[in-house]
Structures are given as structure tokens and as C-alpha cells.
């Protein structure tokens, strides 16, 4: 996703891409924290997780993976489900907030780029594929987090939706991280992630093509 060649060829583009990657993770976590606060739980807010300061959110390994592999993670946002006004709905909404945010970032990026470049408020990077890579990073973050394996958001969404006692999920959660690392090590999740990315990109294309045509025509 990022290489030294990008830096030497286009330092400005490299800076844009780096900031974009970092804040893709930051906004993902802030969305969890903000949604939890809206639903009545101030745990994350009290711990400073509503901040846009990357140091509050970033995990070194997860950030490096996003740069060099295309998916990653940040520090989990602590929540207390007992504080939610609507416990089950709140849990599902908070779990889905990060994925939805990355989807919206992928949708917004081409629109903002077109507006900035056509109005010349931002110089066009030497490497136009930087925008594609930013979109791909957010789509892959959304797709990867939708996989229903703990501690990913997809598992939490499934946990909130299915009418199954929580003790069943707790047994799986104990080993979820090790299962996830094992599946990633053997690249077993690659086909699932790619399939989800294609579906998300298809939805984005359907939503954006008419709007982009309208902007360019104007």
C-alpha cells in the first residue's frame, strides 16, 4: 500500500496518503466512542477516546499492517453495555459505527478530491493512484472488520443480532484473537476480505457515479 518509491517520487502525495491512512483508523475508533456516548455510555469519552489525537488510538502493529498490507486495527474502545439506554440496539450500533465510518470515508474521498482539485484548493499529487489507495484502505478496513471473528466488529454485530446467550460467545471470544492471527498467517481470510471489498465497492460505485457525473458536468 505504501512504499519508499512513493515517498521519493511524490513526497506531498506520500504525506497525504500517510495522514489519510492514520485518520482512517482514528475516525473508526472515534465513531465507536462517539456512538457509545450518544447511547449513554461515557466510558470511552472519559478516557479521552473522543479525541482526534492519533496517539490516543493507534496500535503500532495494527497501523503498520494498514500501511504495508492494507488492513489493520487501533486500540479497542472500551464500552460498558450496561450504560446503554437500549442495550442490544446500542451494542449493535456502536459495533457497526466504525465500519460505517470507513465506508463513508471511502465514499467521501473522491467527492472531496474532485471538489478540491477542480477549484485548485489542493494541488494534484504526482501519483493519482494515491486516491485509489486511500479508498482501498478504507474499503479493506470496512470489509476486514465485518468478518465475524472476535475481536472484529463483525463478530460483535453478530453477537448483538443473534438471540443466543452471551456465554456461548464468551467461550469463542477467549480464543478469538489467536484464531484470527492464525487465519491471517495462513491467508485463509483473504478470499473473504476480497469478496466483501468487491461488494462494498459495488455499492460505492452505484452511489457515487451519478453524483460525480453531476459535479463534472457542472
LOPADREN-381665 format. One record per residue (C-alpha): residue number from 1; residue in three letters; chain; y, z negated, x. Coordinates in Angstrom, 1 decimal. Example, Ala and Ser with C-alpha at 12.3 -4.5 7.8 and 13.67 -1.06 7.14 Angstrom:
// LOPADREN-381665
   num   residu   chaine        Y        Z        X
     1      ala        A     -4.5     -7.8     12.3
     2      ser        A     -1.1     -7.1     13.7
END
This chain:
// LOPADREN-381665
   num   residu   chaine        Y        Z        X
     1      unk        A      0.0      0.0      0.0
     2      unk        A      2.4     -0.8      2.9
     3      unk        A      2.2      0.4      6.4
     4      unk        A      4.3      0.3      9.6
     5      unk        A      4.7      4.0      9.3
     6      unk        A      6.7      3.4      6.1
     7      unk        A      9.0      1.0      8.0
     8      unk        A      9.7      3.4     10.9
     9      unk        A     10.2      6.4      8.6
    10      unk        A     12.2      4.7      5.8
    11      unk        A     13.5      1.1      6.6
    12      unk        A     15.5      1.0      3.4
    13      unk        A     12.6      2.1      1.3
    14      unk        A     10.3     -0.4      3.1
    15      unk        A     12.8     -3.2      2.2
    16      unk        A     12.9     -2.1     -1.4
    17      unk        A      9.1     -2.0     -1.7
    18      unk        A      8.7     -5.4      0.1
    19      unk        A     11.2     -7.1     -2.2
    20      unk        A      9.6     -5.3     -5.2
    21      unk        A      6.1     -6.5     -4.3
    22      unk        A      7.2    -10.1     -3.7
    23      unk        A      9.0    -10.3     -7.0
    24      unk        A      6.2     -8.7     -8.9
    25      unk        A      4.3    -11.9     -8.1
    26      unk        A      7.3    -14.2     -8.6
    27      unk        A      8.1    -12.8    -12.1
    28      unk        A      4.4    -13.0    -13.0
    29      unk        A      4.4    -16.8    -12.3
    30      unk        A      7.9    -17.4    -13.8
    31      unk        A      6.7    -15.7    -17.0
    32      unk        A      3.8    -18.2    -17.2
    33      unk        A      6.2    -21.2    -16.5
    34      unk        A      8.9    -19.9    -18.9
    35      unk        A      6.4    -19.3    -21.8
    36      unk        A      4.9    -22.7    -21.3
    37      unk        A      8.3    -24.3    -21.6
    38      unk        A      9.1    -22.3    -24.7
    39      unk        A      5.8    -23.5    -26.2
    40      unk        A      6.7    -27.1    -25.5
    41      unk        A      5.2    -27.9    -22.0
    42      unk        A      7.8    -28.6    -19.3
    43      unk        A      5.3    -29.4    -16.6
    44      unk        A      5.9    -26.2    -14.6
    45      unk        A      9.7    -26.3    -15.2
    46      unk        A      9.8    -29.9    -13.9
    47      unk        A      8.1    -28.8    -10.8
    48      unk        A     10.6    -26.1    -10.1
    49      unk        A      8.4    -23.2    -11.1
    50      unk        A     11.0    -21.5    -13.2
    51      unk        A     12.9    -20.7    -10.0
    52      unk        A     13.2    -17.1     -8.7
    53      unk        A     12.9    -18.5     -5.2
    54      unk        A      9.7    -16.8     -3.8
    55      unk        A      8.9    -19.9     -1.7
    56      unk        A      8.2    -21.8     -4.9
    57      unk        A      5.5    -19.4     -5.9
    58      unk        A      3.9    -17.3     -3.1
    59      unk        A      0.5    -17.9     -1.7
    60      unk        A      0.2    -16.4      1.8
    61      unk        A     -3.3    -14.8      1.3
    62      unk        A     -2.5    -13.5     -2.2
    63      unk        A      0.8    -12.0     -1.0
    64      unk        A     -0.8    -10.3      2.0
    65      unk        A     -3.5     -8.8     -0.2
    66      unk        A     -0.9     -7.4     -2.5
    67      unk        A      0.8     -5.7      0.4
    68      unk        A     -2.3     -4.3      2.0
    69      unk        A     -4.9     -4.0     -0.7
    70      unk        A     -2.8     -3.5     -3.9
    71      unk        A     -3.7     -6.7     -5.8
    72      unk        A     -3.0    -10.3     -5.1
    73      unk        A     -2.0    -13.7     -6.5
    74      unk        A      0.5    -16.5     -6.2
    75      unk        A      0.2    -20.3     -6.6
    76      unk        A     -1.1    -21.1    -10.1
    77      unk        A      1.4    -22.5    -12.6
    78      unk        A      0.4    -26.0    -13.8
    79      unk        A      0.4    -26.4    -17.5
    80      unk        A     -0.6    -29.2    -19.9
    81      unk        A     -2.1    -27.7    -23.1
    82      unk        A     -1.7    -31.0    -24.9
    83      unk        A      2.1    -30.5    -24.9
    84      unk        A      2.0    -27.1    -26.7
    85      unk        A      3.2    -27.0    -30.3
    86      unk        A      0.4    -24.7    -31.2
    87      unk        A     -2.4    -25.5    -28.7
    88      unk        A     -4.6    -22.4    -28.9
    89      unk        A     -1.9    -19.9    -29.6
    90      unk        A      0.2    -21.4    -26.8
    91      unk        A     -2.6    -21.2    -24.3
    92      unk        A     -3.3    -17.5    -25.1
    93      unk        A      0.4    -16.7    -25.0
    94      unk        A      1.0    -18.4    -21.7
    95      unk        A     -2.1    -16.8    -20.2
    96      unk        A     -1.0    -13.4    -21.3
    97      unk        A      2.6    -13.7    -20.2
    98      unk        A      2.0    -12.8    -16.5
    99      unk        A      0.0     -9.7    -17.3
   100      unk        A      2.6     -8.6    -19.9
   101      unk        A      5.4     -9.1    -17.4
   102      unk        A      3.7     -6.9    -14.8
   103      unk        A      3.2     -4.2    -17.5
   104      unk        A      6.9     -4.4    -18.4
   105      unk        A      7.9     -4.2    -14.8
   106      unk        A      5.8     -1.0    -14.4
   107      unk        A      7.4      0.4    -17.5
   108      unk        A     11.0     -0.5    -16.5
   109      unk        A     10.8      0.7    -12.8
   110      unk        A     11.0      4.5    -13.5
   111      unk        A     13.7      4.0    -16.1
   112      unk        A     15.9      1.8    -13.8
   113      unk        A     15.3      4.1    -10.8
   114      unk        A     16.3      7.2    -12.8
   115      unk        A     19.5      5.5    -14.0
   116      unk        A     20.4      4.2    -10.5
   117      unk        A     19.7      7.4     -8.8
   118      unk        A     21.4      9.7    -11.3
   119      unk        A     24.5      7.5    -11.3
   120      unk        A     24.3      7.3     -7.5
   121      unk        A     24.5      3.5     -7.6
   122      unk        A     21.5      3.4     -5.3
   123      unk        A     20.6      5.8     -2.5
   124      unk        A     17.3      7.7     -3.0
   125      unk        A     14.7      6.4     -0.5
   126      unk        A     13.4      8.9      2.1
   127      unk        A      9.9      8.4      0.7
   128      unk        A      9.9      8.9     -3.1
   129      unk        A      6.4      7.6     -3.3
   130      unk        A      7.8      4.1     -3.0
   131      unk        A      8.4      4.0     -6.7
   132      unk        A      4.9      5.1     -7.4
   133      unk        A      3.6      2.4     -5.1
   134      unk        A      5.7     -0.3     -6.9
   135      unk        A      4.4      0.9    -10.3
   136      unk        A      0.8      1.0     -9.0
   137      unk        A      1.2     -2.6     -7.6
   138      unk        A      2.3     -3.9    -11.0
   139      unk        A     -0.4     -2.0    -12.9
   140      unk        A     -3.1     -3.2    -10.5
   141      unk        A     -1.8     -6.8    -10.8
   142      unk        A     -1.9     -6.5    -14.6
   143      unk        A     -5.4     -4.9    -14.5
   144      unk        A     -6.8     -7.3    -12.0
   145      unk        A     -5.6    -10.3    -13.9
   146      unk        A     -7.1     -9.0    -17.1
   147      unk        A    -10.6     -9.3    -15.6
   148      unk        A    -12.3    -12.2    -17.5
   149      unk        A    -13.4    -14.2    -14.4
   150      unk        A    -11.8    -17.6    -13.6
   151      unk        A     -9.2    -18.3    -12.4
   152      unk        A     -7.8    -15.0    -13.6
   153      unk        A     -5.6    -14.7    -16.7
   154      unk        A     -8.2    -12.5    -18.5
   155      unk        A    -10.6    -15.4    -18.4
   156      unk        A     -8.0    -17.8    -19.8
   157      unk        A     -7.1    -15.4    -22.6
   158      unk        A    -10.8    -15.0    -23.5
   159      unk        A    -11.2    -18.8    -23.4
   160      unk        A     -8.4    -19.1    -25.9
   161      unk        A     -9.6    -16.4    -28.2
   162      unk        A    -13.3    -17.2    -28.4
   163      unk        A    -14.3    -20.1    -30.7
   164      unk        A    -16.6    -21.6    -28.0
   165      unk        A    -16.5    -25.3    -26.9
   166      unk        A    -14.4    -25.8    -23.8
   167      unk        A    -17.3    -27.5    -22.0
   168      unk        A    -19.1    -24.1    -21.8
   169      unk        A    -16.2    -22.6    -20.0
   170      unk        A    -15.8    -25.6    -17.7
   171      unk        A    -19.2    -25.1    -16.2
   172      unk        A    -18.2    -21.5    -15.3
   173      unk        A    -14.8    -22.4    -14.0
   174      unk        A    -16.2    -24.7    -11.4
   175      unk        A    -17.7    -21.8     -9.5
   176      unk        A    -15.3    -19.1    -10.8
   177      unk        A    -13.2    -18.8     -7.6
   178      unk        A    -16.4    -18.4     -5.4
   179      unk        A    -17.8    -15.8     -7.8
   180      unk        A    -14.5    -13.9     -7.7
   181      unk        A    -14.4    -13.9     -3.9
   182      unk        A    -18.0    -12.7     -3.8
   183      unk        A    -17.4     -9.9     -6.2
   184      unk        A    -14.2     -8.9     -4.3
   185      unk        A    -16.0     -9.0     -1.0
   186      unk        A    -18.7     -6.5     -2.2
   187      unk        A    -16.0     -4.4     -4.1
   188      unk        A    -18.0     -4.8     -7.3
   189      unk        A    -14.8     -5.3     -9.3
   190      unk        A    -13.2     -2.0     -8.0
   191      unk        A    -14.6      0.2    -10.8
   192      unk        A    -13.5     -2.3    -13.5
   193      unk        A    -10.0     -2.6    -12.0
   194      unk        A     -9.6      1.2    -11.7
   195      unk        A    -10.8      1.7    -15.3
   196      unk        A     -8.2     -0.9    -16.5
   197      unk        A     -5.5      0.7    -14.4
   198      unk        A     -6.1      4.1    -15.9
   199      unk        A     -5.9      2.7    -19.5
   200      unk        A     -2.7      0.8    -18.7
   201      unk        A     -1.1      3.9    -17.0
   202      unk        A     -2.1      6.0    -20.1
   203      unk        A     -0.2      3.6    -22.3
   204      unk        A      2.8      3.6    -20.0
   205      unk        A      2.9      7.4    -19.9
   206      unk        A      2.8      7.5    -23.7
   207      unk        A      5.7      5.1    -24.0
   208      unk        A      7.9      6.5    -21.2
   209      unk        A      7.6     10.2    -21.3
   210      unk        A      9.8     10.7    -24.4
   211      unk        A     12.4      8.3    -23.0
   212      unk        A     12.5      9.9    -19.6
   213      unk        A     12.9     13.3    -21.1
   214      unk        A     15.8     12.0    -23.2
   215      unk        A     17.6     10.5    -20.2
   216      unk        A     17.2     13.6    -18.0
   217      unk        A     18.3     15.8    -20.9
   218      unk        A     21.5     13.8    -21.3
END
